[in-house]
Amino acid sequence: MAATVTGTTYTPAFVWQKSLDGGTTWVPFGTGLVYDTPPLAVSDNGAMIRVIVSVPGAYAISDTATL
């Protein structure tokens, strides 16, 4: 998975998050522009993944991807 950021002179920060309960709680599991998933397990079925991108004074949350 990868994220793209445009329109800023700041270096953005990326926090990838995963939810196993339909989006109620989110657990951070990676940082960086690109996140390569390790081999998936059956327990990952239905997990939701998103990325939060932030610069000073602003942030954006991506749409979710469901595994």
Secondary structure, DSSP 8 states (H G I E B T S, - for coil): -B----S-SS--EEEEEEESSTTSS-EEEEESSB-------GGGTT-EEEEEEEETTEEEE---EE-
